[in-house]
Amino acid sequence: MSQAPYTLYLFWISYFSGKLQAYLRYKEIPHVCVEPQWRGALLHEILPNTGLMKVPVLRTPRAEWLADSTPIIEHLEHEHPAGAVLPDDPVQAFFCRLLEDYADEWLWRPALHYRWSHATDAHAYSRRFAESFLSSHPAPKWLLAMMVRERQRRIYVRGDGVRADTRAHVESVYLNTLDRLQAIFAQQPFLLGDRPCLADFGFFASMFRHFSLDPTPSLIMQQRAPAVFAWVARLWNTRCSEVSAPWPAPGTLPALWQPLLRDVGEAYLPYLLANARAWREGRRHFDFEVQGACYRKLPVVQYRVWCREQLQAHHQALAPAARAAVDVQLQACGALQFLLADGRIESGLYRDCQPPFCRTLQVGRLETLRRFFTGTHWQFPKLSARRAR
């Protein structure tokens, strides 16, 4: 196996960049980090090689381009099996994948809300963005920062259903998650016990680069959930070569996972089902009621239709005995019906490539110009351009 370094293209303030960087650090996979510029690597390397104007993306020592943190981790687990983050036990592995997906996608809304709805946070990060990613842009930095703030609020706050009547629920997702994690980390170092699992890295995405570092949610975490604050530093600083603890007994889950799994059953899987149904019906928006809150005109997200497909595929792949054990747990937290309802609703997201692998593209000048100004919209993560090479 080559020891040449991988190249991780990332933003230092990015949700999923922090998740993937922490995983590479934990696994002790040699890598170098590159923060691309707006008219440099992002436009001329990442876009033609991945179809994306976003990070993180990973270039392998074999010059392969990988995108999407979850499939990247699954791939690297096979390439670098030492210090595995998925237990051998299929029941534990399924719930690690379920919690990782929940943490990736359901905590996105509160993470973006806290960063861009609060003036202190928004001004700090918009200025950071203007002075790093847009540092070579000729416009005044104060103007660029203002434009960044408005774009982020339009797309990720107002555009993702965060309004006066839903704000309390959005913030409760963060606060309740802190309480659930605090109870776990007050008793054990990682989610599944004495060694990090895939779910740890899922929660790390938001808890590191957003909640533990952005001024407003960081203060909340320090005061409300100090064990979570300590876990962030612990996971960042842990290396697999230093960990020798076994996984818990097969078929068992920590009792303190139950509140998190109830959140999955009450909120996240019903959301994935509603989003998938709206996608199947060709809608661009849908309404969703959850835990006493009513979200109006949520965007239909193709990627999350694919997330549901993947969870269903992992469930279907379980041997009968393991699936029966998983179903008992899912039924207990009210999640099973929402995972299985309506069967498989196809996302059509990856028709000509197998994630995390990307294919090189020929991108016309007009499309390049459009992507230059708009980036890759979060609802549609793959570029619909003419495939080549």
N, C-alpha and C positions, 0 to 999 in steps of 0.2 A: 504494500500500500504506500502510495506516495506521501512523503512528508512535506511536499511543497505547500505553501499556504493557500488557503482559500482567500478570496477577496470579498469582503462584506461591504456592500454599498448601503449606507444608512444615513439617517438624520439623527443627530444627537438628542433631539427632543421627541423622537418618534416612538409611538406606542409599540409597534411590532418590531422595530429595530432593536429596542432594548430587550425584548423577549428572545430574539434570535441571538443577539450578542451574548446574553447570559448563558444560553444553552451551549454555544461554542466554547465559552470560557469554562463552563462546568465540565464539558467533555474533553477539554484540553486539545481541541482540534486547532492546529496552527492556522491563523488567519490574520489578515490585515484589514483595517477599517478605513473606508474612504467615504467622506461626505461630499457628494457631487454638487456641482454648481448648476445654476439654471440653464446656462447655454454652453455647458461643458459636457461632462460625462452623462448627465441625465438625458440630454437631447441626442447626443452623438454616439453613446455606447449603450446605455440602458434601453432606450426606446427601440432601436433597431434589433437588439438582441432578445428583447423580452416582450415587446408590444406595450410596455408600461412606461408611464412617466411618474413612477412612484417607487419607494423603497419600503422595506429592505428587499434586495435581491442579492444572490450569492453566485459568484463565478468560481467554478471548481478548478483544481489544478489541471484537469483535462479540458479546460476551456468550455465547459458546459455552463449554461445560465439557468439558475433555479429561482423560482418565485413562489411566494406564499409560505409563511413561516411554519404552518402545521405540516403540509406535505414535505417541506424541506427537512423538518425534524424527523419525520417518519423515514425519509430516505437516508438521512445520516445515521439513524439508528442501525440500519443494515450495513452501511459503509464503515461505521466505527462502533462496533457492538460493545466495547468495554464501557462499563459504567452506565448500563441501560437505564432509561427513564420510564420504560414500560415494564411492569411486572410480567413474569411468565404466566401467572394465573390469569385465565381469560376473563373472569369476573372482575377482578381488580383493573385489568387493562381496559375493559369496556368503560368502567366508571371513570377512570382517568381521562379517557378520550371525551367522555360526556362532559365532565367538569371543565376540561380544557376548552372545549368548544363554547360552553356557556360563558366562561370567563373572557374568552376572546371577543365574543360578539355582544353579550348582554351588558357588559360593563363599558362598552364603547360609548354609549350615549352619555352616561354620567361623567366619564372622563373628558369628553369633548365639551360638555356643558360647563364643568368647573373651570376648564382652561379658558373658554372664550366668553362665558357669561359674566365673569367677575372681572372688574376693570383692572385690578392690580395684575392678575394673571395674564389677561389678554394683552395688556400693554407690554409686559415683560417678554412674552413669547413672540408677539408680532415683531417687536424690535429685534429680538434674537434672530428671527427668520430673515428679516430684511438685511441684517448685517452679516449673515453667513451665507445662506443659500442664494440670496439676491445681492450679494456684496458688489458684483460688477455691474449691476443695473445702473444706468445713468440717472434715473429719477431720484429725488431726495428721499432719504431713508424714512423720514417721518411720514411721507406720502405713501411709500410702499407699505409701511407698517399699518397705516390706516386701511389701505386696500386689503391687506391680509386679514385684518380683524373682521372687516365687513364680509369678505368671502367666507371665512370660517363660520361666522355666525349665521350667514344665510344658508349654507349647505348643511352644517353639522349641528346647529342649535335649532333655529327656527325651522329649517328644512327637515329636521329629524324629530319633530313633534314636541320640542321643549318650549312650552308656553306657560303663561301664568297659572293655568289650571292643571298643568302636569308637572310643574317644576318640583313640587314637594315629593311626588312619587319618584322622579328621576334622582333626586338627592337621597331618598330613602334606599334606593338600590345600593348606593355607595355605603351609607351608614349601616345598613343591615349586614352587608357583606363584611364590613370591618368587624362588627360584633361577632359574626360567625367565625371569621378567621382568628380573631383575638382569642376566642375560647379554645381553638385548636392549638395555636402556637404558644399559648400559655402552658400547654402540657407536653408538647412535642415539637421538635425542630422543623419538621416538614409535614406536608399534608398527610402523607401515608405512613408517617412514622419517622424513622431515623435516616432516611435517604430521600433525595428529591425525586419526584415522579413528574410525568408529563403535565399533570394538573398544576403543579407548582409553577411551571413556566407559563402556563396559560394565565394564571392570576398575576404573575409577575409583570406581564405586558402593561397592564394599566397601573398596577400598584407601584411600579418603579418610575418610569419616565413621566407619568402624570401625577398620580395621587401622592406619592412620597416626595416629589420634587416641586410641583406647582404650589405656590404660596398658600392658597386658601385650603385645598384638601390636605396638604402636608401638615398644617397646624392641627387640623381635625384628627388626622391619624396619630400624631404624636401624643395628643391629649386623650383620645378615645381608645386607641388600640396600639399601645407601645410595643406589644409583642409582634404585631404585624410590621411595625417600623423596623424592629430588630431582625425579623425574618427577611425583609428586603435586603439588608446588608449581608445577612448570613448566606442567602442563596447566591448573591453576587460574588461572594468570596469563597464559596465552596468549590472544590475540585474533586472529580470522580475518583482520582487516585488516592484520595484521603478517606474515602468512604468504603467501609467494609461491612456495614450492617445489612442483614438480610431483609427481604420484604416481609410483611406480616403473613400470618398463616393463610394459605390459599382459601379463597371463598369468603374472606372476612373484609369488612370495611370499618373504619373508625366510626363509633357511634356519633361522634361530633360532626360527621358529614351530613347527618340527616337534615338539619336546617337548610344547608346548601342544596341538597337534593329536592327538598320541598320547593325551594325557589325555582329550580329547574322545572318541576312539575306544574307549579302555579303560573309561572310567567314565561319562561324561555321557550319550552316546547310548544305551548299554545301560540306564542308569537311566530315561531318557525312555521307552524301549520297554517296560520292565517296569511303569512307572507307567501307561502308556497301556493295556496289556493288563489290568491290574487295574481300571482305570476301565471298560473295555468289559465286564468280567465283573461289574460292580456291587459290587466290594469296596471297603471303606473303608481297608484296610491291606494291605501286602504285604511279603514278605521279599526282600532283595536282597544278593547277594554281589558284592563288587567289590574287586579288588586285595588279596585276602587277608583282607578284613574281611566280616563277615556282619551286616547290619542287620536287626533284627527289628521287625515291625509299623511300617514306615514309613507315614506317612499318604499316601493317594492324593490327588494335587493336580490338580484339574481344570485349573487354569491351565497346568500343564506339559504336559498333553495338547494344549492349544491351541498351546503353544510348538513342539511337535513338528510339528503341522499346518502351522505357518507356515514352519518350515525345509523341510518337504517341498514346500510351495507355491513357495518361492523356488527350490528345486532344479528343480522341474518347469517353471518359467517360463524357465529358461535355454535359449538356442538350442542346437541339437544339438552344435555344435563346443565351445561353452563348457561344456556339461554333461559332455562327454567329458573335457575337461581337469580339471574339478572332480572327476569320478569317479576319475581316476587318483590325485589327491591324497588323496581320501577312502579309497580302497582301500589306499593305502600306510600310512595311519595306523590301519587297521582299523575305520573308521567307516561305510563305505558300507552294509554289510549291516544295521547297526542303524538307520540312517536309513530304509531302504526296507522292512525286514521288516514283514510283516502289512499293508502298504499304509497307507492313511489310516484312522486310528482317530479318529472325530469326537468332539470335546470337547463340542459343544453350548453352548459358553460364550457366544458372542455370536450370538443368534438374531434380535434385534430392533433392533440398533444396529451401527454400523460403527466399531470402535475407530480412533482414541481418543475418538470423540464419545460423549457420555453423553446420556441422555434424562432429563428431569425425571420425578419420581415422586410419587405420592401415597402417603405412608407413614402407616399407621394408628398410633394412640397406643400400642398394645401393642408393635408392631414398633419404634417409636421408643424405647420404654422398654427393650426388649431390647437394641437396638443401643447405647443409652446405657451399659449395663453391660458389654456384651461386645465392642463394636466390630465390625469386619468380620473374620471369621475368615480367616486367610491361605489356607486351602485353597479357599475359595469366595469369590472376589473380587467377585462381583456379587450385589446384593440381589435376592432373588426376591420382589418385591412387585408389586402391581397397577400396570401401566403407565398413565401418564396424559399429557395435554398433548403 
